[in-house]
Amino acid sequence: MLFLASVLTLLILGSYWTILFRQNVEEIHQASLEHIRMETQLEALRMQAQDEAMPQAGDDREIVPLSGTPRTGYEVPLGPRWPDLALRPSAELIGQIEQRYRIKLIQVVGEGALLVILILITMLMLYYMFLVEARVRRSMENFLSTVTHELKTPIAGMKALLQTLSTRSIPEEKQAEYLEMGLRESARLQHLVDNVLVANRLDRKRMQVEVQPVELRPLLERVVGSWRRVFPAAGMLRLSCQDSIVVAADPEAVGIVLDNLLDNAFKYSPQPPHITIDVESDEDSVSIAVGDQGIGMDAADMENIFDKFHRATQNGVKTIKGSGLGLYIARNLTRAVGGELTAESDGRGRGSTFRLRLKPWR
């Protein structure tokens, strides 16, 4: 409302400025014509006072018959000595005054219109900046709220586990179970911190990648192995990849992409999760498909799934924990190495497939 009031006020001021200066131009124009008329009258009186057989007009005046000549409104009769003649400004002089008037009028109207246009453009830019700032502020507030909660959960879990291990006599089998739980929470915390740092480097254009030949199967086995060591549910993860595939990529960047795709698949899959990594290759590209049988996506999520801080919903409610950075990081890192990341889903409850396409090394 305040913005609209400001725009309306500035438009009114711009319009008032245009009208005011146009009136000023009109007054100057009328004053110029009146000045010419008075000078013509004075010249006519001078002619009548001189002892001449016939009047002689200057360069800016002309003598015309009173009858048979179209009137311009500036004629001054030269009677009683020459009752059939009149003195008037020349057409060139009147034309010059009219031309100056039109030029000045166009200048004033043009400046007024330009002022109004500049005001509108400036206000639209300010409005756009306000919207962007509001959107960024909301995103940051959501991010801080989400990340704070995501940090508190594993920290609280590890604290409880350490207190339990330090204050009680626990059987060895339980100690191993608690240690495994602590490792999972620390891995979860490490993943979140890494994502925040990588997102910051991407936003500030400081994420450097080095495209080089990368053997795909050892890289995939290393990523899958790290998940299986920490998360027992990752034992359901199935990998299908040939041995001889070499891609043009940055191994660290691709590892981060795969980590985030697997993290997303585990988050949105029911227990026990059934997740597959299938690799297909041809002469032009290598496709890495990470598929799950989770909650799937609808059209609304498909449009925004790679946006920063976006999180999928179930029945309009964000029920899955997360920072909303994983897929944003995955797509940007994929583009940085010259690849492409897309999402596919047949709808809600039918799972999702994220397809990472990389260029083969030549």
C-alpha positions, 0 to 999 in steps of 0.5 A: 500500500505504501509503495502504491501511494508513493508511485501515485504521488510521484506520478501526480508530481510528474504530471503537475510539473508537465502541466505547469511548464506547458502553461509557462510555455503557453504564456511565453508564446502568447506574450511573444505574439502580443509583443509583435502585435504592439511593435506592429502598432508602434511601427504603424504610428511611426509611419503615419507620423512621417512625411512619406508619399507611400509607407515603407515596411521593414524586413519583419513587416509587410504592407497589405491591402485591407480588402482582398487579403486573408486576415491573420489577426495582426493587421494594423490599419494605416488610416487616415493617410492610407485607409486602404492599407494595413501593416502586419508582421511578416509570415516568416516572423510569425512562423519562427515564433510558432516554430519555437513554440512547437519545439518548446512544447514538444521539449516540455511534454517529452521531458515530462513523459520521460520523467514519468517513465523514469519514475515508473522504471525506478519504482518498478526496480525498487519494487522488484528489489523489495520482492527479491529481498523479501524472498531472500529474507524468507528463504534465509529465515526458513533455512536458519530455522531448518538448519538449526533444527537439523543441527540440534537433532544429531547433537542432542542424539550424540549428547544423549548417547555419550551421557548414557555410555559414560554414566551407566554400565552397558553390555558390550553388544549395547555399546556397539549399538550405541556407537553405531547410532552415534556414528550415524548421527555424526555422519548426518551432522557432517553431511549437513555441514558439508552441504552448507559449506558447498552451497556457500561456495557455489553462491559465491562462485568459489567452487572450483572443479577440475574435469579429468578422466574418472573411472566410474565404478570405483567411484560409485563403489566408494560412495556406496561403501561409505553409506553401507558402513554407517547406515545399515539400511544402505545394505538394500542399495543395489549397484549396477555398473560396468567396469570399463566406463570412464567419464569426464568429471571432477571426482569430488564433485560427482561424489558430492552429487551422488551423496546428495542423491542417495541422501534424498532417496533414503529420506523419502523412501519407506523402511526398508528402502529399496534404492538402485543405481543403474549405469547406462552408457553410449557414445554420447553420454553416460547415464547414472540413474538413482531410483527409489520406491518412495513418496514420488513427486507431483507436477508442483514438486517437479517444477521446483525440486532443484530450487534452493531450500525447496523441500517436497511435501506430503499432502501440503505438509513438509514431513521429511527433515532436511535443509533443502540444499542437497538437490540444489547442490547436486544440479549446480555441481553437475552443470559445473562439470558439463553434465545434466541432472533431471528428475522423473516420477510417475506421481505420488507414491510411485517413487522417483528417479534422478538421472545424472548424465555425464560426458564420456572421456575421449 
